[in-house]
Structures are given as structure tokens and as C-alpha cells.
Amino acid sequence: MPKISFRGESADLFFRIMALSADIDKLNDRLVARDAHNERYGTSATDPVIVDLENKWDELLNERNKLVSRLNKELL
């Protein structure tokens, strides 16, 4: 597999994307745990905690997708 090297703004974008991906993974873990809690105790599917976590997840995913688009343009 060829080695890929990023420099300047491309490197910055790549590391920001990786950081956002890690944050998204953490939110996924919290969502799964909260969903399991709601299932176990029969609490509402419209749990405000779930709604808040989903909103944060959407924001991070949108931000990451914008950065991926920018990185793609940088590399082309």
C-alpha cells in the first residue's frame, strides 16, 4: 500500500476529521448505552437525552462531512 503524506492545510483537515470521527464514535457509544437503558426500564423513546445526543451527533457528522469535502478538493 502506498504511503500517503499530508502537508499544510490538508494535514490540518485530516487531523480535524479524525478528531471529529473520535467524538462521533464516543457519542455513538453513549447513544447505544442510553437506548439499552431505555429498553431495559421501558422509558420513553423520546427521551430528551437521546434527542440531545442525536442532535450533537448530527452536528458533528455534518461538520466532518464538510471537512471531508474540503480535503477532497485540496487533494484533487
TORTI-244998 format. One record per residue: chain; x negated, y negated, z of N, C-alpha, C, O, CB in turn. Coordinates in Angstrom, 2 decimals. Glycine has a CB too. Layout:
BEGIN
+--------+---------+---------+---------+---------+---------+---------+---------+---------+---------+---------+---------+---------+---------+---------+---------+
: chaine :    n_c1 :    n_c2 :    n_c3 :   ca_c1 :   ca_c2 :   ca_c3 :    c_c1 :    c_c2 :    c_c3 :    o_c1 :    o_c2 :    o_c3 :   cb_c1 :   cb_c2 :   cb_c3 :
+--------+---------+---------+---------+---------+---------+---------+---------+---------+---------+---------+---------+---------+---------+---------+---------+
:      A :       X :       Y :       Z :       X :       Y :       Z :       X :       Y :       Z :       X :       Y :       Z :       X :       Y :       Z :
...
+--------+---------+---------+---------+---------+---------+---------+---------+---------+---------+---------+---------+---------+---------+---------+---------+
end
This chain:
BEGIN
+--------+---------+---------+---------+---------+---------+---------+---------+---------+---------+---------+---------+---------+---------+---------+---------+
: chaine :    n_c1 :    n_c2 :    n_c3 :   ca_c1 :   ca_c2 :   ca_c3 :    c_c1 :    c_c2 :    c_c3 :    o_c1 :    o_c2 :    o_c3 :   cb_c1 :   cb_c2 :   cb_c3 :
+--------+---------+---------+---------+---------+---------+---------+---------+---------+---------+---------+---------+---------+---------+---------+---------+
:      A :   -0.85 :    1.17 :    0.00 :    0.00 :    0.00 :    0.00 :   -0.89 :   -1.24 :    0.00 :   -1.83 :   -1.33 :    0.79 :    0.96 :    0.00 :    1.22 :
:      A :   -0.61 :   -2.20 :   -0.89 :   -1.45 :   -3.40 :   -0.94 :   -1.26 :   -4.27 :    0.30 :   -0.18 :   -4.33 :    0.90 :   -1.12 :   -4.21 :   -2.21 :
:      A :   -2.33 :   -4.92 :    0.67 :   -2.31 :   -5.81 :    1.83 :   -1.71 :   -7.15 :    1.40 :   -2.03 :   -7.68 :    0.33 :   -3.76 :   -6.01 :    2.41 :
:      A :   -0.82 :   -7.69 :    2.23 :   -0.19 :   -8.98 :    1.94 :   -0.74 :  -10.00 :    2.91 :   -0.85 :   -9.75 :    4.11 :    1.38 :   -8.89 :    2.06 :
:      A :   -1.10 :  -11.16 :    2.37 :   -1.65 :  -12.22 :    3.20 :   -0.83 :  -13.49 :    3.00 :   -0.64 :  -13.95 :    1.87 :   -3.14 :  -12.47 :    2.87 :
:      A :   -0.35 :  -14.07 :    4.09 :    0.39 :  -15.32 :    4.04 :   -0.49 :  -16.44 :    4.57 :   -1.27 :  -16.25 :    5.50 :    1.71 :  -15.22 :    4.85 :
:      A :   -0.36 :  -17.60 :    3.95 :   -1.11 :  -18.78 :    4.40 :   -0.17 :  -19.98 :    4.46 :    0.85 :  -20.03 :    3.77 :   -2.32 :  -19.07 :    3.46 :
:      A :   -0.53 :  -20.92 :    5.29 :    0.20 :  -22.18 :    5.37 :    1.66 :  -21.99 :    5.74 :    1.99 :  -21.28 :    6.69 :    0.12 :  -22.90 :    4.06 :
:      A :    2.53 :  -22.65 :    4.96 :    3.96 :  -22.63 :    5.27 :    4.53 :  -21.21 :    5.15 :    5.43 :  -20.85 :    5.90 :    4.72 :  -23.58 :    4.34 :
:      A :    4.02 :  -20.43 :    4.22 :    4.50 :  -19.05 :    4.08 :    4.27 :  -18.26 :    5.36 :    5.13 :  -17.50 :    5.78 :    3.81 :  -18.36 :    2.90 :
:      A :    3.12 :  -18.43 :    5.96 :    2.81 :  -17.73 :    7.21 :    3.73 :  -18.20 :    8.32 :    4.23 :  -17.39 :    9.10 :    1.33 :  -17.95 :    7.62 :
:      A :    3.96 :  -19.51 :    8.39 :    4.86 :  -20.06 :    9.40 :    6.27 :  -19.50 :    9.22 :    6.90 :  -19.08 :   10.20 :    4.89 :  -21.60 :    9.32 :
:      A :    6.76 :  -19.48 :    7.99 :    8.09 :  -18.96 :    7.72 :    8.18 :  -17.49 :    8.10 :    9.16 :  -17.06 :    8.71 :    8.46 :  -19.14 :    6.24 :
:      A :    7.16 :  -16.72 :    7.75 :    7.15 :  -15.29 :    8.06 :    7.24 :  -15.06 :    9.58 :    8.03 :  -14.24 :   10.03 :    5.88 :  -14.63 :    7.50 :
:      A :    6.44 :  -15.78 :   10.35 :    6.45 :  -15.58 :   11.80 :    7.75 :  -16.07 :   12.44 :    8.21 :  -15.49 :   13.42 :    5.27 :  -16.30 :   12.42 :
:      A :    8.33 :  -17.12 :   11.89 :    9.62 :  -17.58 :   12.39 :   10.71 :  -16.55 :   12.09 :   11.59 :  -16.31 :   12.92 :   10.00 :  -18.95 :   11.77 :
:      A :   10.65 :  -15.94 :   10.91 :   11.61 :  -14.89 :   10.55 :   11.46 :  -13.71 :   11.51 :   12.46 :  -13.16 :   11.98 :   11.39 :  -14.43 :    9.07 :
:      A :   10.24 :  -13.32 :   11.79 :   10.01 :  -12.18 :   12.69 :   10.51 :  -12.49 :   14.10 :   11.08 :  -11.62 :   14.76 :    8.50 :  -11.83 :   12.73 :
:      A :   10.32 :  -13.72 :   14.57 :   10.80 :  -14.10 :   15.90 :   12.32 :  -14.08 :   15.94 :   12.91 :  -13.60 :   16.91 :   10.27 :  -15.50 :   16.29 :
:      A :   12.96 :  -14.60 :   14.90 :   14.43 :  -14.57 :   14.85 :   14.93 :  -13.13 :   14.79 :   15.95 :  -12.81 :   15.42 :   14.94 :  -15.37 :   13.63 :
:      A :   14.25 :  -12.28 :   14.06 :   14.65 :  -10.87 :   13.99 :   14.59 :  -10.22 :   15.36 :   15.47 :   -9.43 :   15.71 :   13.75 :  -10.10 :   13.00 :
:      A :   13.58 :  -10.54 :   16.14 :   13.46 :  -10.00 :   17.50 :   14.61 :  -10.51 :   18.38 :   15.18 :   -9.75 :   19.16 :   12.10 :  -10.39 :   18.13 :
:      A :   14.94 :  -11.78 :   18.24 :   16.06 :  -12.34 :   19.01 :   17.39 :  -11.69 :   18.61 :   18.23 :  -11.41 :   19.46 :   16.15 :  -13.86 :   18.80 :
:      A :   17.56 :  -11.44 :   17.31 :   18.78 :  -10.78 :   16.83 :   18.86 :   -9.36 :   17.39 :   19.94 :   -8.92 :   17.78 :   18.80 :  -10.75 :   15.28 :
:      A :   17.75 :   -8.66 :   17.42 :   17.73 :   -7.30 :   17.99 :   18.12 :   -7.32 :   19.46 :   18.86 :   -6.44 :   19.91 :   16.34 :   -6.67 :   17.83 :
:      A :   17.64 :   -8.30 :   20.21 :   17.99 :   -8.40 :   21.64 :   19.49 :   -8.65 :   21.80 :   20.14 :   -8.06 :   22.67 :   17.18 :   -9.54 :   22.31 :
:      A :   20.04 :   -9.53 :   20.95 :   21.48 :   -9.80 :   21.02 :   22.27 :   -8.55 :   20.66 :   23.31 :   -8.28 :   21.27 :   21.85 :  -10.95 :   20.08 :
:      A :   21.80 :   -7.79 :   19.68 :   22.47 :   -6.53 :   19.32 :   22.53 :   -5.60 :   20.52 :   23.57 :   -4.99 :   20.78 :   21.74 :   -5.85 :   18.15 :
:      A :   21.42 :   -5.49 :   21.25 :   21.39 :   -4.64 :   22.43 :   22.41 :   -5.11 :   23.47 :   23.10 :   -4.30 :   24.09 :   19.99 :   -4.63 :   23.03 :
:      A :   22.48 :   -6.41 :   23.66 :   23.44 :   -6.96 :   24.64 :   24.87 :   -6.72 :   24.19 :   25.74 :   -6.41 :   25.01 :   23.20 :   -8.46 :   24.85 :
:      A :   25.13 :   -6.86 :   22.88 :   26.47 :   -6.61 :   22.35 :   26.89 :   -5.16 :   22.54 :   28.02 :   -4.88 :   22.94 :   26.53 :   -6.98 :   20.87 :
:      A :   25.99 :   -4.25 :   22.26 :   26.29 :   -2.82 :   22.42 :   26.57 :   -2.50 :   23.89 :   27.51 :   -1.77 :   24.21 :   25.11 :   -1.95 :   21.89 :
:      A :   25.75 :   -3.05 :   24.79 :   25.94 :   -2.81 :   26.22 :   27.27 :   -3.38 :   26.70 :   27.99 :   -2.73 :   27.46 :   24.78 :   -3.42 :   27.02 :
:      A :   27.60 :   -4.57 :   26.26 :   28.87 :   -5.19 :   26.69 :   30.06 :   -4.43 :   26.12 :   31.07 :   -4.25 :   26.80 :   28.92 :   -6.68 :   26.25 :
:      A :   29.94 :   -3.99 :   24.87 :   31.00 :   -3.22 :   24.25 :   31.22 :   -1.90 :   25.00 :   32.36 :   -1.50 :   25.22 :   30.68 :   -2.94 :   22.77 :
:      A :   30.14 :   -1.24 :   25.38 :   30.25 :    0.00 :   26.16 :   30.92 :   -0.27 :   27.50 :   31.74 :    0.52 :   27.96 :   28.85 :    0.64 :   26.37 :
:      A :   30.55 :   -1.39 :   28.13 :   31.17 :   -1.78 :   29.40 :   32.67 :   -1.97 :   29.22 :   33.46 :   -1.47 :   30.02 :   30.52 :   -3.09 :   29.94 :
:      A :   33.06 :   -2.68 :   28.17 :   34.49 :   -2.92 :   27.92 :   35.23 :   -1.62 :   27.65 :   36.36 :   -1.44 :   28.10 :   34.67 :   -3.88 :   26.73 :
:      A :   34.60 :   -0.72 :   26.92 :   35.23 :    0.57 :   26.64 :   35.41 :    1.38 :   27.92 :   36.45 :    2.00 :   28.14 :   34.40 :    1.35 :   25.63 :
:      A :   34.38 :    1.37 :   28.74 :   34.42 :    2.17 :   29.97 :   35.50 :    1.67 :   30.94 :   36.21 :    2.46 :   31.56 :   33.06 :    2.14 :   30.66 :
:      A :   35.60 :    0.35 :   31.05 :   36.52 :   -0.22 :   32.03 :   37.83 :   -0.71 :   31.42 :   38.67 :   -1.28 :   32.12 :   35.86 :   -1.35 :   32.75 :
:      A :   38.01 :   -0.48 :   30.12 :   39.26 :   -0.86 :   29.46 :   39.52 :   -2.35 :   29.43 :   40.67 :   -2.78 :   29.41 :   40.39 :   -0.18 :   30.13 :
:      A :   38.45 :   -3.12 :   29.42 :   38.64 :   -4.58 :   29.37 :   38.89 :   -5.03 :   27.94 :   38.72 :   -4.26 :   26.99 :   37.40 :   -5.30 :   29.96 :
:      A :   39.28 :   -6.24 :   27.80 :   39.74 :   -6.80 :   26.53 :   38.68 :   -6.80 :   25.44 :   37.50 :   -7.04 :   25.69 :   40.23 :   -8.19 :   26.75 :
:      A :   39.14 :   -6.51 :   24.22 :   38.25 :   -6.58 :   23.05 :   37.93 :   -8.04 :   22.71 :   36.97 :   -8.31 :   21.98 :   38.90 :   -5.88 :   21.84 :
:      A :   38.72 :   -8.97 :   23.24 :   38.45 :  -10.39 :   23.00 :   37.69 :  -10.98 :   24.19 :   37.88 :  -12.15 :   24.54 :   39.76 :  -11.16 :   22.76 :
:      A :   36.86 :  -10.18 :   24.77 :   36.01 :  -10.59 :   25.88 :   35.23 :  -11.84 :   25.48 :   34.55 :  -11.84 :   24.45 :   35.03 :   -9.43 :   26.28 :
:      A :   35.32 :  -12.92 :   26.27 :   34.62 :  -14.16 :   25.91 :   33.10 :  -13.98 :   25.82 :   32.44 :  -14.69 :   25.06 :   34.94 :  -15.23 :   26.92 :
:      A :   32.56 :  -13.05 :   26.57 :   31.11 :  -12.80 :   26.49 :   30.77 :  -12.24 :   25.11 :   29.79 :  -12.65 :   24.50 :   30.65 :  -11.82 :   27.61 :
:      A :   31.59 :  -11.29 :   24.63 :   31.37 :  -10.71 :   23.30 :   31.49 :  -11.80 :   22.24 :   30.66 :  -11.88 :   21.33 :   32.39 :   -9.57 :   23.02 :
:      A :   32.51 :  -12.62 :   22.35 :   32.72 :  -13.70 :   21.38 :   31.51 :  -14.63 :   21.35 :   31.04 :  -15.01 :   20.28 :   34.00 :  -14.49 :   21.71 :
:      A :   31.01 :  -15.00 :   22.53 :   29.85 :  -15.88 :   22.61 :   28.61 :  -15.22 :   22.00 :   27.88 :  -15.86 :   21.23 :   29.57 :  -16.26 :   24.08 :
:      A :   28.38 :  -13.94 :   22.33 :   27.23 :  -13.23 :   21.77 :   27.34 :  -13.10 :   20.25 :   26.34 :  -13.25 :   19.54 :   27.11 :  -11.85 :   22.41 :
:      A :   28.53 :  -12.83 :   19.75 :   28.73 :  -12.72 :   18.30 :   28.46 :  -14.06 :   17.61 :   27.86 :  -14.09 :   16.53 :   30.16 :  -12.25 :   17.98 :
:      A :   28.89 :  -15.15 :   18.23 :   28.62 :  -16.48 :   17.66 :   27.13 :  -16.78 :   17.60 :   26.63 :  -17.28 :   16.60 :   29.34 :  -17.57 :   18.46 :
:      A :   26.42 :  -16.46 :   18.69 :   24.97 :  -16.65 :   18.71 :   24.29 :  -15.77 :   17.66 :   23.36 :  -16.21 :   16.98 :   24.40 :  -16.35 :   20.12 :
:      A :   24.76 :  -14.53 :   17.54 :   24.22 :  -13.59 :   16.56 :   24.40 :  -14.14 :   15.15 :   23.47 :  -14.10 :   14.34 :   24.90 :  -12.20 :   16.69 :
:      A :   25.59 :  -14.67 :   14.86 :   25.86 :  -15.26 :   13.54 :   24.94 :  -16.44 :   13.25 :   24.40 :  -16.57 :   12.15 :   27.32 :  -15.72 :   13.45 :
:      A :   24.75 :  -17.30 :   14.25 :   23.87 :  -18.46 :   14.08 :   22.44 :  -18.02 :   13.76 :   21.82 :  -18.54 :   12.84 :   23.89 :  -19.33 :   15.34 :
:      A :   21.93 :  -17.07 :   14.54 :   20.56 :  -16.60 :   14.32 :   20.42 :  -15.92 :   12.96 :   19.42 :  -16.12 :   12.27 :   20.15 :  -15.65 :   15.43 :
:      A :   21.40 :  -15.13 :   12.59 :   21.34 :  -14.43 :   11.31 :   21.38 :  -15.43 :   10.15 :   20.64 :  -15.27 :    9.18 :   22.51 :  -13.44 :   11.19 :
:      A :   22.22 :  -16.44 :   10.25 :   22.27 :  -17.47 :    9.20 :   20.94 :  -18.22 :    9.10 :   20.45 :  -18.48 :    8.00 :   23.41 :  -18.46 :    9.48 :
:      A :   20.38 :  -18.57 :   10.24 :   19.09 :  -19.27 :   10.25 :   18.00 :  -18.39 :    9.63 :   17.19 :  -18.86 :    8.83 :   18.71 :  -19.68 :   11.69 :
:      A :   17.98 :  -17.11 :   10.02 :   16.99 :  -16.19 :    9.46 :   17.16 :  -16.05 :    7.95 :   16.17 :  -16.04 :    7.21 :   17.10 :  -14.81 :   10.13 :
:      A :   18.39 :  -15.94 :    7.48 :   18.63 :  -15.80 :    6.04 :   18.16 :  -17.03 :    5.27 :   17.63 :  -16.90 :    4.16 :   20.11 :  -15.56 :    5.78 :
:      A :   18.34 :  -18.21 :    5.84 :   17.84 :  -19.44 :    5.19 :   16.32 :  -19.42 :    5.09 :   15.75 :  -19.79 :    4.06 :   18.30 :  -20.69 :    5.97 :
:      A :   15.66 :  -18.97 :    6.17 :   14.20 :  -18.89 :    6.16 :   13.71 :  -17.85 :    5.16 :   12.69 :  -18.06 :    4.50 :   13.68 :  -18.57 :    7.55 :
:      A :   14.42 :  -16.74 :    5.05 :   14.04 :  -15.71 :    4.07 :   14.15 :  -16.28 :    2.66 :   13.28 :  -16.01 :    1.82 :   14.93 :  -14.46 :    4.22 :
:      A :   15.18 :  -17.04 :    2.39 :   15.34 :  -17.68 :    1.07 :   14.19 :  -18.64 :    0.80 :   13.64 :  -18.67 :   -0.30 :   16.69 :  -18.42 :    0.98 :
:      A :   13.85 :  -19.43 :    1.81 :   12.73 :  -20.38 :    1.64 :   11.42 :  -19.64 :    1.39 :   10.63 :  -20.04 :    0.53 :   12.59 :  -21.27 :    2.88 :
:      A :   11.20 :  -18.57 :    2.15 :    9.97 :  -17.79 :    1.96 :    9.93 :  -17.17 :    0.57 :    8.89 :  -17.16 :   -0.09 :    9.85 :  -16.69 :    3.04 :
:      A :   11.05 :  -16.67 :    0.13 :   11.14 :  -16.08 :   -1.20 :   10.77 :  -17.12 :   -2.27 :   10.03 :  -16.81 :   -3.21 :   12.56 :  -15.54 :   -1.46 :
:      A :   11.27 :  -18.34 :   -2.13 :   10.93 :  -19.41 :   -3.07 :    9.46 :  -19.76 :   -3.02 :    8.84 :  -20.03 :   -4.04 :   11.77 :  -20.66 :   -2.79 :
:      A :    8.89 :  -19.75 :   -1.80 :    7.46 :  -20.04 :   -1.64 :    6.60 :  -19.02 :   -2.36 :    5.57 :  -19.37 :   -2.95 :    7.08 :  -20.07 :   -0.15 :
:      A :    7.03 :  -17.77 :   -2.33 :    6.23 :  -16.69 :   -2.86 :    6.38 :  -16.52 :   -4.38 :    5.55 :  -15.88 :   -5.02 :    6.59 :  -15.42 :   -2.18 :
:      A :    7.43 :  -17.10 :   -4.93 :    7.64 :  -16.98 :   -6.39 :    6.90 :  -18.01 :   -7.17 :    6.98 :  -18.03 :   -8.40 :    9.10 :  -17.07 :   -6.72 :
+--------+---------+---------+---------+---------+---------+---------+---------+---------+---------+---------+---------+---------+---------+---------+---------+
end
